[in-house]
Amino acid sequence: MFCDRGVRVVAVALCLCAVADAQSDNGTIVGHVKLRTRVGAALPSTAYPARAIGVAQSKPLPEIKNVVVYLKDVPYRGALATRRVEMNQDHETFVPHVLAVTRGSTIDFPNEDPIYHNVFSLSSAASFNLGRYPTGQSRRQPMTKAGIVKVYCQIHSHMSATILVFDHPYFTIPELDGSFELTNVPPGDYGIVGWHERVGERITTVHVDRGRTVTVDLSLPVDERP
C-alpha cells in the first residue's frame, strides 16, 4: 500500500512539473487599447442613458471598460476555469454594461432598484427569461455556450447589456488606462481582437514566441458616451 501511494505521489509530481514546463514555454501578449475620435457621424449605441431613480444616479463606467480584447478562433483543449460574477441592475442600468466570461460561468443579476425587473435574452448563445423579481432579490443564469449574449429587461426597454462567452481563456477587459495582458499563450500566430458593441471586431495579427512577451496596440473608433 505504501509503495502504491509513493508511486502515485511521484506520478502527480511529475505531471505538475510537466505542466509547469509547458506553461514556461508559452508567451505573453501585452498592449494598449486607444479609443480615438470617430470622423463623421457618431455610431449608434445600444446603451441608452440611465434614467434617474431616487436621489442619486449611478455613474457609468468609462467607455474603455466596454471593450474586450481576445484572441480569435483559438483551439483550446484544457479545462476552462469558470467564475460566478454579478451584473447588477442599478438605476435602470445593467452594471457593468459588458462582461466577458468563460463557457460554464454563472452570471448573477441582483436587483438593486426599488422596482421590479425582468432579465431576458433571445441570443443564440443563451436564450432565457428570469421572470419578474423585486428589489433585494437576485436571479442567476449559467452561460453554457460560447458566443455573444445580449441582455435586456422586459419591463424597461432602454436597459441593455452584453456578455461575451469564450471557449478559451485568452481574453480580458482593459484597465482604465487602456492597458491589457494575455498570459500563458502558446507560441504561434494569432488574430487579436479589440471588440466594442458600436464597432464590432477590430482585428490585427500577432506572433507569440516561446517564453517571450510581445507588445501590440489596438485602436477603436469609439467616442466616450456623453
KERONU-850868 format. One record per atom (N, C-alpha, C): residue in one letter; x, y, z. Coordinates in steps of 0.001 Angstrom, whole numbers, plus 500000, padded with zeros to 6 digits. Example, Ala and Ser with C-alpha at 12.3 -4.5 7.8 and 13.67 -1.06 7.14 Angstrom:
! KERONU-850868
A513190494310507800 A512300495500507800 A513200496700507800 S512850497750507080 S513670498940507140 S512900500030507870 
This chain:
! KERONU-850868
M500841498797500000 M500000500000500000 M500874501250500000 F501928501249500886 F502816502398500964 F503525502624499630 C503915501538499009 C504610501649497728 C503706502267496673 D502439501781496613 D501487502323495640 D501267503807495872 R501144504182497148 R500919505591497455 R502119506434497031 G503316505902497233 G504520506613496833 G504592506789495331 V504187505761494597 V504173505842493134 V503206506922492674 R502028506981493331 R501037507985492942 R501556509398493209 V502234509594494350 V502776510913494672 V503812511336493638 V504690510395493266 V505714510700492263 V505059511026490925 A504028510268490556 A503347510489489281 A502707511874489245 V502058512260490339 V501432513591490402 V502494514675490303 A503604514491491000 A504685515479490971 A505247515631489563 L505441514511488878 L505950514567487509 L504959515266486587 C503671515011486799 C502643515648485979 C502650517159486181 L502754517593487443 L502780519027487741 L504009519683487137 C505143518991487191 C506359519528486588 C506199519675485074 A505557518683484455 A505340518738483008 A504449519921482638 V503395520156483435 V502506521294483178 V503262522608483334 A504072522706484393 A504847523929484629 A505820524183483482 D506484523102482996 D507415523258481883 D506695523724480631 A505493523168480381 A504725523542479197 A504314525007479270 Q503907525451480476 Q503493526834480626 Q504669527786480464 S505855527368480904 S507025528233480767 S507410528429479313 D506985527519478444 D507256527651477019 D506279528615476345 N505216528996477034 N504229529888476453 N504671531342476566 G503956532213475880 G504322533619475856 G503238534509476439 T503487535805476389 T502573536806476927 T502361537907475897 I501115538366475802 I500780539487474930 I500377540660475808 V501059541774475653 V500685542992476365 V500430544087475338 G499718545111475758 G499451546197474832 G498558547249475438 H498023548085474567 H497219549217474990 H496108549431473963 V494905549669474447 V493770549988473585 V493535551486473623 K493512552108472455 K493250553539472363 K491893553755471713 L491056554552472356 L489778554946471775 L489975556281471077 R489801556285469771 R490040557513469020 R488716558123468585 T488711559413468390 T487515560119467960 T487157559701466548 R485911559348466361 R485452558915465050 R485191560123464162 V485676560050462922 V485429561114461960 V484069560876461306 G483212561911461316 G481872561769460762 G480859561547461855 A479691561070461469 A478610560880462429 A478967559794463428 A478546559997464661 A478804559001465708 A478025557732465433 L478624556609465774 L477940555334465609 L476837555196466643 P475714554582466283 P474635554391467256 P475059553443468357 S474468553624469511 S474788552789470655 S473550552045471113 T473758550802471605 T472640550072472201 T472529550364473686 A473435551217474179 A473402551580475599 A472668552893475766 Y471471552840476281 Y470681554039476489 Y471144554766477745 P470971556092477782 P471294556822479014 P470439556318480168 A471041556243481351 A470305555778482524 A469269556805482941 R468122556348483434 R467096557234483955 R467237557293485468 A467138558487486010 A467350558662487442 A466221558062488246 I466573557337489306 I465601556806490262 I466046557265491641 G465176557972492351 G465551558433493683 G466479559628493605 V467342559764494614 V468186560948494725 V469459560827493905 A470152559715494076 A471440559547493408 A471296558718492140 Q472232558887491240 Q472236558125489996 Q473615557519489812 S473669556237489450 S474956555580489294 S475724556198488132 K477030556343488307 K477886556927487280 K478337555833486326 P478134556021485010 P478535554969484067 P480043554772484063 L480468553542483822 L481890553247483735 L482481553896482492 P483767554225482490 P484411554764481281 P484246553796480115 E484191554335478916 E483925553528477725 E484956552424477517 I486186552621478002 I487215551598477830 I486819550302478532 K485967550380479567 K485537549181480278 K484452548419479514 N484020548960478370 N483088548252477494 N483813547601476319 V485141547585476379 V485975546949475357 V486418545579475854 V486462544614474952 V487004543291475267 V488117542980474266 V489254542541474768 V490381542119473936 V490477540608474011 Y490576539955472869 Y490647538494472882 Y491314537963471621 L491770536723471708 L492321536026470548 L491181535375469781 K491274535425468478 K490195534968467600 K490375533494467213 D489294532716467379 D489250531329466889 D490450530507467361 V490648530477468663 V491773529732469242 V491312528337469658 P491925527271469124 P491582525929469612 P492138525735471017 Y491297525273471935 Y491732525115473321 Y491133523828473869 R492004522954474388 R491552521651474876 R491668521512476394 G492186522519477054 G492327522438478500 G491011522672479219 A491014522436480525 A489830522690481344 A489669524193481533 L488471524688481320 L488203526117481463 L487942526462482928 A488597527492483407 A488320527996484755 A487057528859484694 T486040528457485432 T484774529190485394 T484685530151486574 R483787531128486450 R483602532130487503 R482112532334487753 R481822532928488883 R480479533393489185 R480573534901489408 V479955535678488533 V480097537131488571 V478726537784488567 E478698539054488923 E477443539798489018 E477312540822487898 M476090540972487416 M475698542098486578 M474501542738487277 N474759543838487980 N473741544479488802 N472730545245487954 Q471552545414488513 Q470542546301487946 Q470412547488488885 D470982548612488463 D471119549777489320 D470708551021488549 H469691551737489037 H469167552918488360 H468782552606486913 E468064551500486759 E467585551038485446 E468733550929484445 T469855550430484931 T471033550215484095 T471704548914484524 F472178548135483557 F472981546965483867 F474410547409484152 V474938547015485291 V476285547403485704 V477068546152486120 P478173545837485400 P478716546559484248 P477893546324482986 H478124547174482006 H477394547059480740 H477921545903479897 V479192545542480091 V479821544453479333 V480543543515480298 L480344542223480111 L481060541198480853 L481713540233479865 A482836539654480267 A483494538614479473 A483811537453480400 V483332536253480048 V483498535084480906 V483784533853480058 T484242532794480710 T484412531517480039 T483093530744480024 R482957529877479044 R481798528990478986 R481734528157480267 G480535528053480841 G480353527343482097 G480273528265483294 S480593529540483105 S480488530509484192 S479020530855484446 T478752531440485610 T477397531799486008 T477316533301486268 I476238533917485795 I476018535340485995 I474863535523486971 D475103536309488030 D474047536715488951 D473522538087488536 F472201538260488610 F471568539519488243 F470804540089489445 P471494540666490434 P470789541233491581 P470033542504491202 N468863542676491781 N468046543876491557 N468271544844492708 E468923545957492436 E469203546960493445 E468281548175493327 D467313548102492428 D466360549203492247 D465095548968493065 P464391550032493459 P463141549883494222 P461947549590493325 I462174548839492265 I461140548484491299 I461410547060490822 Y460469546504490091 Y460662545162489521 Y461505545240488248 H462260544161488019 H462967543976486757 H462687542569486244 N462974542364484962 N462809541055484342 N463915540884483308 V464940540113483641 V466105539945482771 V465846538814481779 F466143539092480488 F465952538035479494 F466930538214478342 S467079537155477548 S467887537188476341 S467288536238475316 L467362536630474063 L466934535772472954 L468121535407472061 S469315535511472594 S470529535263471817 S470698533770471525 S471379533470470422 S471601532066470069 S472526531385471075 A473405532151471707 A474317531565472692 A473650531336474041 A472539532018474300 A471806531843475559 A470436532485475424 S469410531673475528 S468039532166475484 S467390531848476828 F466983532906477556 F466427532699478890 F465535533864479277 N464691533638480267 N463848534672480860 N463789534393482357 L464328535290483158 L464445535063484598 L463202535492485371 G462203536029484682 G460957536389485355 G461066537700486129 R459917538191486563 R459878539437487346 R460332539175488779 Y461159540078489301 Y461524539966490718 Y461845541351491285 P461581541548492588 P461664542884493193 P463059543211493713 T463176544406494284 T464436544854494869 T464907543903495962 G466213543721496041 G466799542847497046 G466918541400496632 Q466244541017495549 Q466349539644495072 Q467335539550493903 S467774538328493623 S468712538091492539 S468362536791491838 R468597536736490568 R468447535503489787 R469772535228489096 R470005533966488759 R471273533607488129 R471033532847486839 Q472029532892485959 Q471939532200484681 Q473313531663484287 P473430530345484058 P474703529794483572 P474896530104482090 M476137530311481704 M476486530543480311 M477088529251479761 T476302528480479057 T476705527131478655 T477230527037477230 K477202528153476496 K477604528124475090 K478392529385474766 A479459529226474002 A480262530385473620 A479509531255472623 G479734532560472708 G479097533489471790 G478778534798472479 I478024535640471780 I477630536941472310 I476193536852472813 V475990537259474061 V474672537213474688 V474222538645474959 K473151539064474282 K472563540372474511 K471481540239475573 V471568541084476591 V470680541009477749 V469799542259477795 Y468514542043478120 Y467560543150478203 Y466659542962479425 C465901544008479728 C464854543937480743 C463511544022480033 Q462656543073480286 Q461362543026479613 Q460447544168480047 I460702544739481229 I459868545821481745 I460379547184481283 H461708547333481184 H462310548617480837 H463116548448479545 S462558548888478451 S463123548610477133 S464443549331476894 H464759550366477687 H466005551092477486 H467195550384478130 M466963549305478878 M468055548599479533 M468647547526478613 S469962547529478490 S470632546505477684 S472053546297478184 A472596545131477881 A473968544801478241 A474442543671477336 T475732543382477386 T476308542335476547 T477246541470477368 I477132540160477169 I478036539199477797 I478739538421476689 L480061538458476666 L480834537672475712 L481313536402476412 V480984535258475841 V481307533964476436 V482324533265475535 F483432532823476136 F484541532278475362 F484796530811475681 D485309530098474663 D485715528700474801 D487206528571475102 H487846529672475448 H489269529678475782 H489515530790476801 P490686530810477438 P490941531806478489 P491661533063478016 Y491851533223476707 Y492686534310476203 Y491839535538475878 F491347536177476910 F490536537390476749 F490657538224478010 T490353539515477874 T490392540408479031 T489678541704478699 I489275542421479728 I488779543789479602 I489906544716480043 P490263545711479241 P491414546553479572 P491246547307480898 E492375547728481442 E492370548610482601 E491905550004482181 L491702550876483156 L491205552215482857 L492139552994481937 D493446552700481999 D494393553394481124 D494515552725479762 G493709551692479510 G493724551007478219 G494688549844478133 S495496549625479157 S496477548541479106 S495804547180479288 F496397546157478703 F495873544802478837 F497018543799478796 E496723542578479239 E497713541498479243 E497003540163479065 L497509539361478144 L497043537987477948 L498224537074478238 T498079536199479222 T499198535383479674 T499047533927479235 N500172533217479314 N500210531774479068 N499675531407477686 V500060532204476684 V499604531974475305 V500596531060474597 P500148529940474034 P501060529055473308 P501696529775472121 P502933529417471765 P503590530054470621 P502773529862469346 G502808530887468494 G502087530786467237 G501620532141466736 D500910532104465625 D500343533305465018 D498853533378465332 Y498395534573465712 Y497002534743466128 Y496423536029465555 G495105536040465486 G494393537286465288 G493957537788466647 I494318539017466983 I493918539591468255 I492886540680467991 V491811540642468763 V490642541472468503 V490447542501469604 G490125543717469207 G489554544703470101 G488091544828469746 W487207544497470680 W485762544475470398 W485052545560471196 H484109546222470537 H483198547156471191 H481869547052470479 E480778547157471224 E479456546914470640 E479121547872469500 R479709549070469481 R479373550034468438 R480213549878467174 V481296549104467248 V482143548926466063 V482381547462465734 G481984546558466617 G482238545138466388 G483708544816466597 E484248543918465786 E485633543469465931 E486591544312465098 R487675544707465713 R488814545292465010 R489985544366465270 I490489543735464209 I491431542631464377 I492772542953463733 T493847542507464381 T495183542585463819 T495896541277464142 T497041541063463538 T497759539809463747 T498884540012464756 V499224538936465441 V500309538973466419 V501002537618466412 H502321537647466555 H503105536415466629 H503670536280468036 V503441535128468648 V503911534860470006 V505062533871469941 D506217534276470475 D507378533403470541 D507409532661471873 R508068531549471884 R508179530706473067 R508867531467474212 G508150531590475339 G508724532206476519 G508975533699476423 R508409534382475412 R508674535801475222 R507397536620475411 T507584537937475565 T506469538873475655 T506437539731474403 V505273539838473800 V505110540644472599 V504124541770472897 T504370542921472286 T503521544097472504 T502734544400471241 V501439544633471401 V500582545013470280 V499563546022470780 D499395547109470038 D498439548145470403 D497244548102469469 L496081548421470019 L494832548389469262 L494171549757469318 S493475550103468238 S492794551389468169 S491359551172467705 L490417551791468418 L488996551642468086 L488359553013467910 P487558553196466846 P486904554486466617 P485667554641467492 V485870554822468770 V484761554891469733 V484891556178470538 D483877557017470478 D483826558210471320 D483262557845472681 E483686558571473707 E483087558415475017 E481633558866474927 R480756558096475614 R479357558488475640 R479196559800476407 P478275560682475957 P478071561933476665 P477481561673478038 
